Amino acid sequence: MTSSLDDIGNAQEAAKRNLWLHFTRMSGYADSDVPVIVRGSGAYVFDQHGRRYLDGLSGLFVSQVGHGRQEIAEAGARQAGELAYFPLWSYAHPKAIELAQRLADLAPGDLNRVFFTTSGSEAVESAWKLAKQYFKLTGQPERYKVISRDIAYHGSSMGALAITGLADIKYPFEPLTPGGVRVPNTNFYRAPAFVRDDLEAFGIWAADEIERAILREGPKSVAAVFLEPVQNSGGCFPPPPGYFQRVREICDRYGVLLVSDEVICAFGRLGYYFGAERYGYQPDIITFAKGVTSGYAPLGGMLVSDTLMEPFSSGTATFLHGITFAGHPVSAAVALANLDIFEKENLLGNVRANEAAFRATLEKLCDLPIVGEVRGAGYFYGIELVKDKATRETFDDDESERLLRGFLSNAVFDAGLPCRCDDRGDPVVQLAPPLICGQEHFDEMEHILRAVLTEAWARI
Ligand SMILES: Cc1ncc(COP(=O)(O)O)c(C=O)c1O
């Protein structure tokens, strides 16, 4: 028998009985309610009890323009009424064409071809598949390996997972797609002793580790390097000055493609349409998703250069890859309306004007004994938690379990600030609010985190 889910008790029961939450320890809800978010407005979302929360992570690095934007909802509804679906397999539809052209105009350099997907993982898989087929078509069939960084997250499907650098989420699914190779990330807070005091030297060392990996693996076997402009997992590691320039040189030297995985960093998160622009490098492929629609409908994709397209633009060669819902008309219409808001409200300008104030507000937390470092860029920050500030000693596994899963994740949510408390590297709290936020939101975040982190410290 069905029951009205308007009744809060019924919704809880059905959520626990029928719904499987992603990357979630379901037993954690045995004795507590599953949080149910029912609506959003601006930078805030509301639960089934009417309680308000500041959306500290833009959902999942998604809601750039904030919630409740009627003009985006209406653009999607209009498109569904006109043409709800037609595939991008052999056909085009107007909104996919218009969006591809608009993204090509926004993208850096010669990236002017868009292959749509529905998600970030599919974008990453598509980039790897393109790299493999491109090299097969251009007489280098042995190039298939991909290099990425320790602890980096590049998606959860089998191919993307082979690029992801998080052992714990790979292990249950091994063996994975062969060819994933790992190099150090740009976590300067945990840099090796010999470069600990020199950010630039650290960046050169980290970039050169990519060259060493290429040489170790065999330069003719490596197809691509996948890097985020600012690495999310581990807690927002910005690139040291010169890092990406050095990586570009290395990729060019060995004929390896540079993929900028911008599933999080594109569409204003760093104050630019694409993170590669902010750090002044030219990728061969950009992968994107999330913020391109601000979450009003799912969409992802990759932007590629003419050079990569070249073997496919004449003769019989076809990129043998496709996804039914990729570039869905409703999602494409929604993305265009989303980008209209970016322009009308100068959201990139808002991030650039306010990012220093955001950082400074979060840095006030550095007076707490548990806060080791605040790092990041744009509207994308990580706060690393430590047991000892002076020695940078981190928490052991038991302490992390108690601190993050046992206390912090629920405590920040209960205090009205859903954000990420993560120990996939060292323990961090991550913030990535909607790009419409300003000082009053930064103050609210600082205020909530100060109370919660103070209590966390008292519990250790
Ligand atoms: C850098 C990066 N790449 C890929 C992905 C996978 O995206 P999706 O969850 O849309 O498949 C993510 C997701 O967070 C990501 O952060």
The ligand as an SDF file (V2000), in Angstrom:
LIG
                    3D

 16 16  0  0  0  0  0  0  0  0999 V2000
   37.1740   16.3150  -10.2420 C   0  0  0  0  0  0  0  0  0  0  0  0
   36.0180   15.3900  -10.3920 C   0  0  0  0  0  0  0  0  0  0  0  0
   35.9420   14.5870  -11.4660 N   0  0  0  0  0  0  0  0  0  0  0  0
   34.9170   13.7490  -11.6540 C   0  0  0  0  0  0  0  0  0  0  0  0
   33.8930   13.6750  -10.7360 C   0  0  0  0  0  0  0  0  0  0  0  0
   32.7520   12.7260  -10.9720 C   0  0  0  0  0  0  0  0  0  0  0  0
   31.5690   13.4340  -11.2380 O   0  0  0  0  0  0  0  0  0  0  0  0
   30.1350   12.7370  -11.1270 P   0  0  0  0  0  0  0  0  0  0  0  0
   29.8730   12.5230   -9.6760 O   0  0  0  0  0  0  0  0  0  0  0  0
   29.2170   13.7640  -11.7480 O   0  0  0  0  0  0  0  0  0  0  0  0
   30.1810   11.4770  -11.9050 O   0  0  0  0  0  0  0  0  0  0  0  0
   33.9140   14.4840   -9.6090 C   0  0  0  0  0  0  0  0  0  0  0  0
   32.8180   14.4260   -8.6270 C   0  0  0  0  0  0  0  0  0  0  0  0
   32.8340   15.0410   -7.5960 O   0  0  0  0  0  0  0  0  0  0  0  0
   35.0070   15.3630   -9.4160 C   0  0  0  0  0  0  0  0  0  0  0  0
   35.0890   16.1490   -8.3450 O   0  0  0  0  0  0  0  0  0  0  0  0
  1  2  1  0
  2  3  1  0
  2 15  2  0
  3  4  2  0
  4  5  1  0
  5  6  1  0
  5 12  2  0
  6  7  1  0
  7  8  1  0
  8  9  2  0
  8 10  1  0
  8 11  1  0
 12 13  1  0
 12 15  1  0
 13 14  2  0
 15 16  1  0
M  END
$$$$
